[in-house]
Amino acid sequence: MIIKEARQVYGAQIRSYHEQQIALNEQKAKLERKINTTPDGKNVYANEAAVLELTIQAVDEKQNEYRDYMEKLTEQWTAVANMEVANQQGEAMEEYAANMGKILEVARRLMKGAVVPATDEKKLMEYSMEFYQAAKNIGAMVKQKEKEEYDSLWEEKKETDEVKDPVEVADNTEILVGGPKVVEVSESMAFIKEAECVEI
């Protein structure tokens, strides 16, 4: 299962259990009012109060189990997304460094009085017009019988890999650790209701 699917499944479980918690807490408040308004209410409603407390506890435990697992999923998701961002930043820095090296080489060639492709000159101009003009001026002072000609340092753009969205990469990563069994709220509460029926 991928992280995105697991987060949807366990997120739905957490919401479902939370809704049940709200309903159980309302039920508990009503029961407390009944206990307080009925003579000897604690004894009269003792069994119902105990079952309700066990039910609330069971729902809380299961929801906490799902929340703990959701935290682990979120940690894995965050680590994968951050790793993808770091990789992309590293690639961008590599590309920037390579382009800077090429720009400096174009300037060096121009300073020697060599002929470079117009596209390379344009890259140098885009980087710094002052640097370009200085390189051209120095190159113009160099006396050469025959000017050296160079090919472009920038190859034609190859089809580059699409930049991956870190969120999408993280969403589609396989989960590392299997999660707790998905149990509907009604099933979590069923064993307590059964225990209530079996009482002596």
FIDRENLUM-175127 format. One line per 10 residues: number of its first residue (from 1); their letters; for each residue y, z, x of C-alpha. Coordinates in pm, whole numbers. Last residue first. Layout:
// FIDRENLUM-175127
NUM) A) Y,Z,X; ...
// end
This chain:
// FIDRENLUM-175127
200) IEVCEAEKIF) -1326,3560,-2409; -1096,3273,-2301; -1245,2922,-2314; -961,2776,-2522; -690,2900,-2279; -887,2761,-1984; -886,2421,-2153; -507,2437,-2197; -478,2526,-1828; -703,2236,-1729
190) AMSESVEVVK) -494,1997,-1939; -157,2073,-1771; -220,1862,-1464; -378,1591,-1683; -71,1578,-1910; 152,1548,-1606; -33,1237,-1489; -219,1268,-1162; -157,1035,-869; -378,1157,-586
180) PGGVLIETND) -177,1272,-289; -51,1013,-47; -218,806,220; -55,825,561; 87,535,757; 226,333,467; 228,-42,528; 574,-180,595; 725,-400,323; 1011,-166,228
170) AVEVPDKVED) 1101,-107,595; 1124,-480,668; 1324,-537,348; 1566,-258,436; 1602,-389,793; 1693,-737,657; 1542,-987,894; 1764,-1228,1078; 1613,-1570,1031; 1441,-1699,1338
160) TEKKEEWLSD) 1643,-1951,1524; 1620,-2322,1479; 1732,-2438,1815; 2099,-2486,1872; 2156,-2755,2127; 2149,-2613,2473; 2454,-2435,2596; 2505,-2472,2970; 2621,-2827,2916; 2544,-3078,3188
150) YEEKEKQKVM) 2745,-3077,3505; 2945,-3334,3696; 3061,-3290,4058; 3390,-3455,4139; 3384,-3701,4427; 3638,-3702,4706; 3740,-3349,4635; 4074,-3177,4666; 4091,-2846,4483; 4437,-2783,4334
140) AGINKAAQYF) 4332,-2910,3989; 4040,-2666,3986; 4279,-2371,4029; 4486,-2496,3736; 4177,-2555,3519; 4040,-2206,3593; 4380,-2047,3519; 4411,-2243,3195; 4063,-2135,3081; 4126,-1770,3167
130) EMSYEMLKKE) 4454,-1781,2975; 4288,-1949,2673; 4023,-1680,2662; 3683,-1685,2489; 3764,-1976,2263; 3897,-2169,2562; 3576,-2100,2757; 3364,-2221,2464; 3585,-2531,2437; 3534,-2609,2804
120) DTAPVVAGKM) 3158,-2594,2747; 3184,-2830,2450; 3401,-3065,2655; 3121,-3104,2908; 3198,-2992,3263; 3362,-3190,3543; 3398,-3006,3874; 3722,-2896,4037; 3566,-2589,4196; 3769,-2373,3956
110) LRRAVELIKG) 3617,-2566,3665; 3269,-2481,3790; 3357,-2113,3824; 3507,-2108,3471; 3192,-2271,3329; 2980,-2012,3516; 3189,-1726,3372; 3139,-1862,3020; 2764,-1898,3083; 2733,-1538,3200
100) MNAAYEEMAE) 2930,-1421,2897; 2697,-1619,2670; 2390,-1454,2827; 2547,-1109,2785; 2629,-1178,2418; 2277,-1307,2351; 2126,-998,2510; 2362,-776,2311; 2266,-952,1988; 1896,-913,2070
90) GQQNAVEMNA) 1945,-541,2137; 2139,-501,1812; 1859,-674,1622; 1598,-452,1783; 1804,-140,1705; 1842,-246,1341; 1465,-305,1315; 1394,37,1469; 1636,202,1227; 1463,39,928
80) VATWQETLKE) 1118,145,1056; 1228,505,1123; 1404,529,786; 1097,406,595; 870,646,786; 1102,940,712; 1133,831,348; 756,814,314; 724,1162,463; 990,1294,224
70) MYDRYENQKE) 804,1130,-67; 491,1317,41; 672,1649,25; 819,1554,-314; 475,1463,-452; 327,1797,-343; 632,1976,-481; 574,1803,-817; 212,1914,-815; 303,2274,-739
60) DVAQITLELV) 582,2284,-999; 355,2142,-1273; 85,2398,-1194; 339,2686,-1188; 490,2581,-1521; 142,2564,-1674; 49,2905,-1532; 369,3053,-1679; 300,2891,-2017; -55,3024,-2021
50) AAENAYVNKG) 68,3374,-1936; 344,3362,-2201; 100,3244,-2470; -143,3526,-2383; 130,3791,-2379; 289,3676,-2708; 194,3974,-2923; 194,4217,-2631; 540,4129,-2508; 669,4092,-2863
40) DPTTNIKREL) 599,4457,-2956; 847,4406,-3241; 957,4042,-3235; 1312,3941,-3143; 1277,3973,-2764; 935,3802,-2751; 1057,3520,-2976; 1367,3471,-2756; 1143,3468,-2448; 922,3208,-2614
30) KAKQENLAIQ) 1222,2987,-2685; 1335,3014,-2320; 982,2934,-2202; 965,2623,-2423; 1299,2509,-2281; 1161,2567,-1931; 849,2370,-2023; 1054,2074,-2148; 1267,2071,-1832; 958,2096,-1614
20) QEHYSRIQAG) 800,1806,-1808; 1102,1588,-1733; 1074,1685,-1366; 702,1598,-1364; 777,1250,-1496; 1063,1200,-1251; 842,1308,-959; 561,1079,-1075; 798,782,-1107; 924,846,-753
10) YVQRAEKIIM) 562,867,-638; 478,520,-770; 810,358,-673; 804,510,-325; 444,393,-278; 536,39,-381; 830,24,-140; 627,181,141; 348,-77,127; 0,0,0
// end
